Amino acid sequence: MAKRVIIAGATGFIGRALCRRLHADYEVIALSRDAKRAAGIVGEYAKVREWDARTASAWAAEAEGAYAIINLAGENLSDGRWRQSKRDTIIQSRTNSAGAIVDAVAGARNKPAVVIQGSAVGYYGSRNEEVLHEDSPSGAGFLAEVCRKVEAIGARIDRAGVRFVAIRTGLVLGREGGALPKLAAPFRFFVGGYVGNGKQWLSWISLDDEITAIRFLMEDSNLRGPYNLTAPHPVTMRRFAGILGQALRRPAWTRLPGFAIRFALGQMADEVLLASQRAIPKKLLDAGFAFHYPDLRTALEKEFSERKDDHESG
C-alpha cells in the first residue's frame, strides 16, 4: 500500500503541482474547505477530504499512520489591500490551519513521520543588501510576524517527537499561476518595467524546483527545521524586469515609483513589492539538493518556451 501524504491548501498554485508530482508514488489526500470544487481541480491526483481549516475532527483519521502532512493553506496575500480585517484573516487562516494539524498529530497514536509547514522569506523582513540564510534572525513587519507565529505553532510538532520542516518560500515562478502571469502582463503590452528604485532584492524559485525541494525535504529523514526554498542566485528587481523582458522579447523601460504603488496597494506594496530579501538556500545546498533552474534566465526561458509550445501544439 502506498504511503499516505496529506496536503492542506492542495488547490492552490503550489498545491496543485505537488498533487500531480506525488500521486504516482503516494496516496495523496487533499484537504479543502470546498470538497466539490477541489475534486474538480485535483480529483485526478488526490482523494479529497473536507475540512474547516480550523479543527482536526473531520479528517483526523487520515493523519493516523500518514507518512507526511504538508500545510500550504492560507489566505491569498495579494488579493486586496491589507486593511485590518484582511490582516486578521491572513494571520488567522495560517495559525488556525497550523493549529489544526498540531491537534491531528497530537491525537494520532501512529504519528506521521514528518510535517512540512509553509512559511515565506517574509520571515526576514526587508533587509536591503544583507545576505539571508536560515540562521538569520527574523525581521520587522507584518509578514515577519505571520511567519514567526506559524513556525512557532509548527515547532510544537517537533517537541512532540515528529520531524518538523518549515519552508520559507520565495517568489514561485510558473506559468500556471502565482505572480509570474501578473508580472508578465504589462510586458505583453510593451509597458513592462520595474517597481520602486529597482535595487530591492528578489528571492525567487521555479515551480519545478519548489516541488522537487518539498519532496526532497519530505523524503530525507535527516532534514528538519527551517529551509529557504529559493534559487541560489537572487536578483534585484531591476535585473528581474530586464531578464523577464528578454524572455518575452519585450522592452523593460518603464518604472513604477514606490509612492505610486504604495498609494495603490498600501502596506502590501512595502512588504511584498518593495521589500528587499536576498535569501540563499544554504541548508538545501548543504544537504546536496541540486536545482534544475538555479539562474533566472534559464527558469524564465523554460516557462515561456513551454507556453509557446503548448499554444502551437493546441
C-alpha positions in Angstrom: 0.0 0.0 0.0 1.3 3.4 -0.9 2.3 5.8 1.8 -0.2 8.5 2.6 0.6 12.2 2.2 -1.9 14.8 3.3 -1.8 18.2 1.6 -3.7 21.2 3.0 -4.0 24.0 0.5 -4.0 21.5 -2.3 -6.0 23.6 -4.7 -3.5 26.5 -4.7 -0.8 27.1 -7.2 1.9 25.1 -5.4 -0.6 22.5 -4.0 -1.9 21.6 -7.4 1.6 20.9 -8.8 2.5 19.0 -5.7 -0.5 16.7 -6.0 0.4 16.0 -9.6 4.0 15.2 -8.8 3.3 12.9 -5.8 0.3 10.9 -6.9 2.2 8.3 -8.9 4.2 7.2 -5.7 1.9 8.1 -2.8 -1.7 8.1 -1.7 -2.4 11.8 -1.8 -5.2 13.2 0.4 -6.2 16.8 -0.4 -7.8 18.8 2.4 -10.2 21.5 1.2 -13.0 23.7 2.6 -14.9 23.1 -0.6 -14.6 19.4 -1.4 -16.7 19.5 -4.6 -14.7 22.3 -6.1 -11.4 20.6 -5.0 -12.4 17.4 -6.7 -12.8 19.2 -10.0 -9.3 20.7 -9.6 -7.2 17.9 -8.1 -9.5 14.9 -8.1 -7.5 13.1 -10.8 -4.4 13.1 -8.5 -5.8 13.0 -5.0 -8.6 11.8 -2.7 -10.4 14.9 -1.4 -11.4 15.3 2.2 -13.3 18.3 3.5 -12.0 20.3 6.5 -12.8 23.7 8.0 -9.1 24.7 8.2 -9.5 25.2 11.9 -10.0 21.8 13.5 -8.9 18.2 13.0 -12.2 16.5 13.8 -13.4 15.8 10.2 -10.1 14.4 8.9 -8.1 13.2 12.0 -8.4 9.6 10.8 -6.3 10.4 7.8 -3.5 11.6 10.0 -3.3 8.2 11.7 -0.3 6.4 10.2 0.2 9.0 7.5 3.7 9.4 6.1 3.6 13.2 5.8 1.4 16.2 6.3 2.1 19.3 4.2 0.4 22.5 5.1 0.2 25.1 2.3 -3.1 26.6 3.4 -3.6 30.4 3.9 -5.4 33.5 2.7 -4.1 34.9 -0.6 -1.7 37.8 0.3 -2.1 39.6 -3.0 -5.9 39.7 -3.0 -6.9 43.2 -1.9 -5.4 45.9 0.3 -4.2 44.9 3.8 -6.9 46.6 5.9 -7.2 45.4 9.5 -9.8 42.8 8.6 -7.6 41.5 5.8 -4.5 41.3 8.1 -6.6 39.4 10.7 -7.8 36.9 8.0 -4.2 36.4 6.8 -3.0 35.6 10.3 -6.0 33.5 11.4 -6.1 31.4 8.2 -2.4 30.4 8.7 -2.4 29.9 12.5 -5.7 28.1 12.6 -4.7 25.6 9.9 -1.3 25.1 11.5 -3.1 24.6 14.9 -5.5 22.0 13.4 -2.5 20.0 12.1 -0.8 20.1 15.5 -4.1 18.8 17.0 -4.3 16.0 14.4 -0.7 14.9 15.1 -1.2 15.1 18.9 -4.3 12.8 18.6 -2.7 10.2 16.3 -1.5 7.1 18.0 0.6 6.2 15.0 2.1 9.6 14.2 3.2 10.9 10.8 6.9 10.8 10.0 7.1 14.5 9.1 5.1 17.7 9.0 6.0 20.4 6.5 4.7 23.8 7.2 4.5 26.6 4.6 6.2 29.8 5.6 7.9 32.5 3.5 11.1 34.7 3.1 8.9 37.4 4.5 10.2 35.9 7.8 13.3 38.1 7.4 11.5 41.4 6.8 13.2 43.9 4.4 17.0 43.7 4.8 18.5 45.7 1.9 21.8 44.1 0.8 22.1 41.6 3.7 22.6 38.0 2.6 20.0 35.9 4.5 20.2 32.3 5.4 18.2 30.1 7.7 20.1 31.2 10.8 19.5 34.9 10.1 17.1 36.5 12.7 13.5 37.3 11.9 12.9 40.9 10.8 10.3 43.6 11.2 6.9 43.9 9.6 3.5 42.2 9.3 4.7 39.2 7.2 7.6 38.5 9.5 5.1 38.4 12.4 2.9 36.0 10.5 5.8 33.7 9.7 7.1 33.7 13.2 3.7 32.8 14.6 3.1 30.0 12.1 6.6 28.5 12.6 6.2 28.7 16.4 3.0 26.7 16.2 4.5 24.1 14.0 7.6 23.8 16.3 5.2 22.2 18.8 5.2 19.2 16.5 8.9 18.8 16.7 8.7 18.9 20.5 6.2 16.1 20.3 8.8 13.9 18.6 7.6 14.3 15.0 10.1 15.7 12.4 9.1 19.3 11.5 10.2 21.3 8.5 9.3 25.0 7.8 9.7 26.0 4.2 10.5 29.7 3.7 9.4 30.1 0.1 10.3 33.0 -2.1 8.6 34.2 -5.3 7.5 31.0 -7.1 7.7 31.2 -10.9 5.4 29.1 -13.0 3.2 29.7 -16.0 0.1 28.2 -14.4 -0.4 30.8 -11.6 1.2 32.7 -8.8 2.8 36.1 -9.5 4.5 35.4 -12.9 1.5 35.9 -15.2 0.7 39.2 -13.4 4.3 40.3 -13.6 4.5 39.4 -17.3 1.2 41.0 -18.3 2.5 44.6 -18.7 5.3 43.4 -20.9 2.9 42.0 -23.4 1.5 45.5 -23.9 5.0 47.0 -24.1 4.8 48.8 -20.8 6.9 46.4 -18.7 9.4 47.5 -16.2 10.4 47.5 -12.5 8.8 48.7 -9.3 10.4 51.2 -6.9 14.0 52.0 -7.3 14.8 48.5 -8.7 17.5 47.9 -6.1 15.5 45.7 -3.8 16.5 42.0 -3.9 14.0 39.4 -5.1 14.4 35.8 -3.9 12.7 33.5 -6.4 12.4 29.8 -7.2 11.0 27.9 -10.2 7.8 25.9 -9.6 9.6 22.8 -10.6 12.4 23.3 -8.0 9.8 24.3 -5.4 8.0 21.0 -5.8 11.2 18.9 -6.1 12.6 20.6 -2.9 9.4 19.9 -0.9 9.6 16.2 -1.9 13.4 16.2 -1.1 12.7 17.5 2.4 9.8 15.1 2.9 11.8 12.0 2.0 15.1 12.7 3.8 14.6 11.8 7.4 17.7 13.7 8.5 16.4 17.2 7.4 14.5 19.3 9.9 13.9 22.9 10.9 13.6 25.9 8.6 14.7 25.8 4.9 14.8 28.7 2.4 13.1 27.5 -0.8 14.7 30.0 -3.1 17.1 29.7 -6.0 20.8 30.1 -5.2 21.0 33.3 -7.2 18.6 36.1 -6.1 18.4 39.2 -8.3 17.5 42.8 -7.9 14.0 43.9 -9.1 15.5 45.9 -11.9 17.5 42.9 -13.2 14.4 40.7 -12.8 12.5 43.0 -15.0 15.2 43.1 -17.6 15.5 39.3 -17.8 11.7 38.9 -17.9 11.5 41.4 -20.8 14.2 39.5 -22.7 12.4 36.2 -22.1 9.2 37.8 -23.5 11.1 39.7 -26.3 9.8 42.9 -24.9 11.5 46.1 -23.6 11.7 46.7 -19.8 11.7 50.5 -20.0 9.0 51.7 -17.5 9.3 52.3 -13.8 6.5 52.5 -11.3 7.7 54.7 -8.4 7.4 53.5 -4.9 5.0 56.2 -3.8 2.6 55.3 -6.7 2.5 51.6 -5.8 2.1 52.5 -2.1 -0.9 54.7 -2.9 -2.5 51.8 -4.9 -1.7 48.9 -2.5 -0.8 50.3 0.9 1.2 48.2 3.3 1.2 45.2 0.9 3.4 47.2 -1.5 6.1 47.8 1.2 6.2 44.2 2.3 5.8 42.4 -1.0 6.9 44.5 -4.0 9.3 47.0 -2.4 10.8 44.8 0.3 14.4 43.6 -0.2 15.2 39.9 0.7 18.4 38.4 -0.5 17.8 34.9 0.7 20.0 31.9 -0.2 19.1 28.2 0.3 22.2 27.4 2.4 20.7 24.4 4.1 19.3 22.9 1.0 22.6 23.2 -0.8 24.5 21.8 2.2 22.1 18.8 2.1 23.0 18.1 -1.5 19.9 19.4 -3.3 20.5 20.1 -7.0 18.5 22.9 -8.6 17.2 22.3 -12.1 16.9 26.0 -12.7 19.4 27.9 -10.5 19.6 31.0 -12.6 16.7 33.3 -13.5 17.2 33.5 -17.3 17.0 29.7 -17.7 13.9 29.5 -15.5 12.0 32.1 -17.4 13.0 30.9 -20.8 11.8 27.4 -19.8 8.4 28.8 -18.7 7.7 30.9 -21.7 9.1 28.5 -24.3 6.8 25.9 -22.8 3.9 28.3 -23.0 4.7 28.8 -26.7 5.0 25.1 -27.3 1.6 24.5 -25.6 0.0 27.2 -27.8 1.4 25.8 -31.0 0.5 22.2 -30.2 -3.1 23.3 -29.5 
